[in-house]
Amino acid sequence: MLENVITIVHVVLSIILIAVVLLQSGKSAGLSGSIGGGAETFFGKNKAKTLDGMLEKATAVLALFFIVTSVVLAIVIK
């Protein structure tokens, strides 16, 4: 029973993680990529409040949960 629940959570996390990564813009997108990113560091002080900043945080959190469920699933199956 526990193995099935963890597997379902693991699959749902993987689908959400794929979607969040695909929603992010590339690092060289826009004007800041064409001038080497200098404007990004100067003007991007509130980057955490933008959509890209929130997607980066969501990616990190989802990746952490994905790794945890992977390890737990490996332990439960063993």
TORKOLRO-374707 format. One record per atom (N, C-alpha, C): atom name; residue in one letter; x, y, z. Coordinates in Angstrom, 2 decimals. Example, Ala and Ser with C-alpha at 12.3 -4.5 7.8 and 13.67 -1.06 7.14 Angstrom:
BEGIN
SITE / site / code / east / north / up
SITE / N / A / 13.19 / -5.69 / 7.80
SITE / CA / A / 12.30 / -4.50 / 7.80
SITE / C / A / 13.20 / -3.30 / 7.80
SITE / N / S / 12.85 / -2.25 / 7.08
SITE / CA / S / 13.67 / -1.06 / 7.14
SITE / C / S / 12.90 / 0.03 / 7.87
# end
This chain:
BEGIN
SITE / site / code / east / north / up
SITE / N / M / 0.83 / -1.20 / 0.00
SITE / CA / M / 0.00 / 0.00 / 0.00
SITE / C / M / 0.87 / 1.26 / 0.00
SITE / N / L / 1.88 / 1.30 / 0.88
SITE / CA / L / 2.78 / 2.45 / 0.97
SITE / C / L / 3.55 / 2.64 / -0.33
SITE / N / E / 3.95 / 1.53 / -0.92
SITE / CA / E / 4.69 / 1.60 / -2.18
SITE / C / E / 3.84 / 2.22 / -3.29
SITE / N / N / 2.57 / 1.89 / -3.35
SITE / CA / N / 1.69 / 2.45 / -4.38
SITE / C / N / 1.48 / 3.94 / -4.19
SITE / N / V / 1.31 / 4.37 / -2.95
SITE / CA / V / 1.10 / 5.79 / -2.67
SITE / C / V / 2.35 / 6.59 / -3.04
SITE / N / I / 3.52 / 6.09 / -2.66
SITE / CA / I / 4.76 / 6.80 / -2.97
SITE / C / I / 5.00 / 6.82 / -4.48
SITE / N / T / 4.66 / 5.74 / -5.17
SITE / CA / T / 4.82 / 5.71 / -6.63
SITE / C / T / 3.92 / 6.74 / -7.31
SITE / N / I / 2.68 / 6.85 / -6.85
SITE / CA / I / 1.76 / 7.83 / -7.43
SITE / C / I / 2.26 / 9.26 / -7.18
SITE / N / V / 2.72 / 9.53 / -5.96
SITE / CA / V / 3.26 / 10.86 / -5.64
SITE / C / V / 4.49 / 11.14 / -6.49
SITE / N / H / 5.32 / 10.13 / -6.69
SITE / CA / H / 6.55 / 10.27 / -7.48
SITE / C / H / 6.22 / 10.61 / -8.94
SITE / N / V / 5.25 / 9.93 / -9.51
SITE / CA / V / 4.87 / 10.19 / -10.90
SITE / C / V / 4.26 / 11.58 / -11.05
SITE / N / V / 3.40 / 11.97 / -10.11
SITE / CA / V / 2.80 / 13.30 / -10.16
SITE / C / V / 3.87 / 14.38 / -10.02
SITE / N / L / 4.83 / 14.19 / -9.12
SITE / CA / L / 5.93 / 15.15 / -8.96
SITE / C / L / 6.75 / 15.25 / -10.24
SITE / N / S / 7.00 / 14.14 / -10.89
SITE / CA / S / 7.81 / 14.18 / -12.11
SITE / C / S / 7.09 / 14.94 / -13.22
SITE / N / I / 5.79 / 14.75 / -13.34
SITE / CA / I / 5.03 / 15.47 / -14.37
SITE / C / I / 5.01 / 16.97 / -14.09
SITE / N / I / 4.80 / 17.34 / -12.83
SITE / CA / I / 4.79 / 18.76 / -12.46
SITE / C / I / 6.17 / 19.37 / -12.65
SITE / N / L / 7.23 / 18.63 / -12.30
SITE / CA / L / 8.60 / 19.13 / -12.46
SITE / C / L / 8.92 / 19.37 / -13.93
SITE / N / I / 8.50 / 18.46 / -14.79
SITE / CA / I / 8.72 / 18.65 / -16.23
SITE / C / I / 7.99 / 19.90 / -16.73
SITE / N / A / 6.76 / 20.09 / -16.28
SITE / CA / A / 5.98 / 21.25 / -16.72
SITE / C / A / 6.61 / 22.56 / -16.24
SITE / N / V / 7.09 / 22.59 / -15.00
SITE / CA / V / 7.70 / 23.82 / -14.46
SITE / C / V / 8.99 / 24.14 / -15.19
SITE / N / V / 9.78 / 23.13 / -15.51
SITE / CA / V / 11.03 / 23.37 / -16.23
SITE / C / V / 10.74 / 23.88 / -17.65
SITE / N / L / 9.72 / 23.32 / -18.29
SITE / CA / L / 9.40 / 23.77 / -19.64
SITE / C / L / 8.81 / 25.17 / -19.67
SITE / N / L / 8.21 / 25.64 / -18.58
SITE / CA / L / 7.64 / 26.98 / -18.54
SITE / C / L / 8.70 / 28.07 / -18.37
SITE / N / Q / 9.90 / 27.70 / -17.94
SITE / CA / Q / 10.94 / 28.70 / -17.71
SITE / C / Q / 11.50 / 29.21 / -19.03
SITE / N / S / 11.89 / 30.47 / -19.02
SITE / CA / S / 12.52 / 31.03 / -20.21
SITE / C / S / 14.01 / 30.69 / -20.18
SITE / N / G / 14.62 / 30.72 / -21.35
SITE / CA / G / 16.03 / 30.42 / -21.44
SITE / C / G / 16.88 / 31.51 / -20.81
SITE / N / K / 18.11 / 31.17 / -20.47
SITE / CA / K / 19.00 / 32.14 / -19.84
SITE / C / K / 19.44 / 33.24 / -20.80
SITE / N / S / 19.44 / 32.96 / -22.11
SITE / CA / S / 19.88 / 33.97 / -23.07
SITE / C / S / 18.71 / 34.67 / -23.73
SITE / N / A / 17.53 / 34.58 / -23.12
SITE / CA / A / 16.36 / 35.22 / -23.71
SITE / C / A / 16.35 / 36.71 / -23.37
SITE / N / G / 15.88 / 37.50 / -24.30
SITE / CA / G / 15.71 / 38.92 / -24.05
SITE / C / G / 16.98 / 39.72 / -24.23
SITE / N / L / 16.90 / 40.98 / -23.84
SITE / CA / L / 18.00 / 41.92 / -24.01
SITE / C / L / 19.18 / 41.57 / -23.12
SITE / N / S / 18.92 / 41.08 / -21.93
SITE / CA / S / 20.01 / 40.81 / -21.00
SITE / C / S / 20.92 / 39.71 / -21.51
SITE / N / G / 20.39 / 38.77 / -22.27
SITE / CA / G / 21.22 / 37.70 / -22.82
SITE / C / G / 22.11 / 38.20 / -23.93
SITE / N / S / 21.66 / 39.21 / -24.67
SITE / CA / S / 22.45 / 39.69 / -25.79
SITE / C / S / 23.61 / 40.58 / -25.34
SITE / N / I / 23.54 / 41.15 / -24.15
SITE / CA / I / 24.64 / 42.00 / -23.68
SITE / C / I / 25.42 / 41.33 / -22.55
SITE / N / G / 25.32 / 40.02 / -22.46
SITE / CA / G / 26.14 / 39.30 / -21.51
SITE / C / G / 25.56 / 39.19 / -20.12
SITE / N / G / 24.35 / 39.61 / -19.91
SITE / CA / G / 23.73 / 39.45 / -18.61
SITE / C / G / 24.04 / 40.55 / -17.63
SITE / N / G / 24.74 / 41.59 / -18.04
SITE / CA / G / 25.08 / 42.67 / -17.13
SITE / C / G / 23.86 / 43.43 / -16.64
SITE / N / A / 22.91 / 43.64 / -17.52
SITE / CA / A / 21.69 / 44.34 / -17.13
SITE / C / A / 20.86 / 43.49 / -16.18
SITE / N / E / 20.93 / 42.18 / -16.34
SITE / CA / E / 20.17 / 41.28 / -15.49
SITE / C / E / 20.61 / 41.40 / -14.03
SITE / N / T / 21.92 / 41.52 / -13.82
SITE / CA / T / 22.39 / 41.61 / -12.44
SITE / C / T / 22.16 / 43.01 / -11.87
SITE / N / F / 22.16 / 44.04 / -12.72
SITE / CA / F / 21.96 / 45.40 / -12.22
SITE / C / F / 20.49 / 45.70 / -12.00
SITE / N / F / 19.67 / 45.39 / -13.00
SITE / CA / F / 18.25 / 45.72 / -12.92
SITE / C / F / 17.41 / 44.61 / -12.29
SITE / N / G / 17.97 / 43.43 / -12.13
SITE / CA / G / 17.20 / 42.29 / -11.66
SITE / C / G / 17.24 / 42.09 / -10.16
SITE / N / K / 17.14 / 43.16 / -9.39
SITE / CA / K / 17.21 / 43.04 / -7.93
SITE / C / K / 15.98 / 42.33 / -7.37
SITE / N / N / 14.82 / 42.51 / -7.98
SITE / CA / N / 13.59 / 41.89 / -7.51
SITE / C / N / 13.22 / 40.69 / -8.36
SITE / N / K / 14.22 / 39.92 / -8.78
SITE / CA / K / 13.97 / 38.79 / -9.66
SITE / C / K / 13.14 / 37.72 / -8.97
SITE / N / A / 13.24 / 37.60 / -7.67
SITE / CA / A / 12.50 / 36.56 / -6.95
SITE / C / A / 11.00 / 36.80 / -7.02
SITE / N / K / 10.59 / 38.05 / -7.28
SITE / CA / K / 9.17 / 38.36 / -7.35
SITE / C / K / 8.60 / 38.18 / -8.75
SITE / N / T / 9.45 / 37.94 / -9.74
SITE / CA / T / 8.98 / 37.75 / -11.10
SITE / C / T / 8.56 / 36.31 / -11.31
SITE / N / L / 7.95 / 36.04 / -12.46
SITE / CA / L / 7.52 / 34.69 / -12.78
SITE / C / L / 8.71 / 33.75 / -12.89
SITE / N / D / 9.79 / 34.22 / -13.52
SITE / CA / D / 10.97 / 33.37 / -13.65
SITE / C / D / 11.56 / 33.03 / -12.28
SITE / N / G / 11.57 / 33.98 / -11.38
SITE / CA / G / 12.09 / 33.72 / -10.04
SITE / C / G / 11.26 / 32.70 / -9.28
SITE / N / M / 9.95 / 32.82 / -9.41
SITE / CA / M / 9.07 / 31.86 / -8.74
SITE / C / M / 9.21 / 30.47 / -9.36
SITE / N / L / 9.38 / 30.41 / -10.68
SITE / CA / L / 9.55 / 29.11 / -11.33
SITE / C / L / 10.87 / 28.46 / -10.94
SITE / N / E / 11.92 / 29.27 / -10.75
SITE / CA / E / 13.20 / 28.72 / -10.30
SITE / C / E / 13.09 / 28.14 / -8.90
SITE / N / K / 12.40 / 28.85 / -8.01
SITE / CA / K / 12.21 / 28.33 / -6.65
SITE / C / K / 11.36 / 27.06 / -6.67
SITE / N / A / 10.31 / 27.07 / -7.49
SITE / CA / A / 9.44 / 25.89 / -7.58
SITE / C / A / 10.22 / 24.70 / -8.13
SITE / N / T / 11.12 / 24.94 / -9.08
SITE / CA / T / 11.94 / 23.86 / -9.63
SITE / C / T / 12.84 / 23.27 / -8.56
SITE / N / A / 13.44 / 24.12 / -7.76
SITE / CA / A / 14.33 / 23.62 / -6.70
SITE / C / A / 13.56 / 22.80 / -5.67
SITE / N / V / 12.40 / 23.28 / -5.27
SITE / CA / V / 11.60 / 22.57 / -4.26
SITE / C / V / 11.09 / 21.25 / -4.82
SITE / N / L / 10.56 / 21.28 / -6.05
SITE / CA / L / 10.06 / 20.05 / -6.65
SITE / C / L / 11.18 / 19.04 / -6.88
SITE / N / A / 12.35 / 19.50 / -7.27
SITE / CA / A / 13.47 / 18.59 / -7.47
SITE / C / A / 13.88 / 17.95 / -6.15
SITE / N / L / 13.85 / 18.71 / -5.07
SITE / CA / L / 14.17 / 18.15 / -3.76
SITE / C / L / 13.16 / 17.06 / -3.36
SITE / N / F / 11.86 / 17.35 / -3.53
SITE / CA / F / 10.83 / 16.36 / -3.22
SITE / C / F / 10.95 / 15.13 / -4.13
SITE / N / F / 11.32 / 15.35 / -5.39
SITE / CA / F / 11.49 / 14.24 / -6.33
SITE / C / F / 12.62 / 13.33 / -5.88
SITE / N / I / 13.73 / 13.92 / -5.44
SITE / CA / I / 14.86 / 13.12 / -4.97
SITE / C / I / 14.49 / 12.36 / -3.70
SITE / N / V / 13.78 / 13.02 / -2.80
SITE / CA / V / 13.37 / 12.36 / -1.56
SITE / C / V / 12.45 / 11.18 / -1.86
SITE / N / T / 11.47 / 11.39 / -2.74
SITE / CA / T / 10.58 / 10.27 / -3.07
SITE / C / T / 11.31 / 9.16 / -3.80
SITE / N / S / 12.32 / 9.49 / -4.57
SITE / CA / S / 13.13 / 8.47 / -5.25
SITE / C / S / 13.86 / 7.60 / -4.23
SITE / N / V / 14.47 / 8.25 / -3.25
SITE / CA / V / 15.21 / 7.51 / -2.23
SITE / C / V / 14.27 / 6.67 / -1.37
SITE / N / V / 13.15 / 7.25 / -0.97
SITE / CA / V / 12.18 / 6.50 / -0.16
SITE / C / V / 11.62 / 5.33 / -0.93
SITE / N / L / 11.33 / 5.53 / -2.18
SITE / CA / L / 10.82 / 4.44 / -3.02
SITE / C / L / 11.85 / 3.33 / -3.19
SITE / N / A / 13.11 / 3.70 / -3.34
SITE / CA / A / 14.16 / 2.70 / -3.44
SITE / C / A / 14.30 / 1.89 / -2.16
SITE / N / I / 14.15 / 2.56 / -1.03
SITE / CA / I / 14.25 / 1.87 / 0.26
SITE / C / I / 13.06 / 0.95 / 0.48
SITE / N / V / 11.86 / 1.42 / 0.13
SITE / CA / V / 10.65 / 0.62 / 0.34
SITE / C / V / 10.65 / -0.61 / -0.56
SITE / N / I / 11.08 / -0.48 / -1.80
SITE / CA / I / 11.09 / -1.61 / -2.71
SITE / C / I / 12.16 / -2.62 / -2.29
SITE / N / K / 13.27 / -2.16 / -1.79
SITE / CA / K / 14.36 / -3.05 / -1.38
SITE / C / K / 13.90 / -3.86 / -0.20
# end
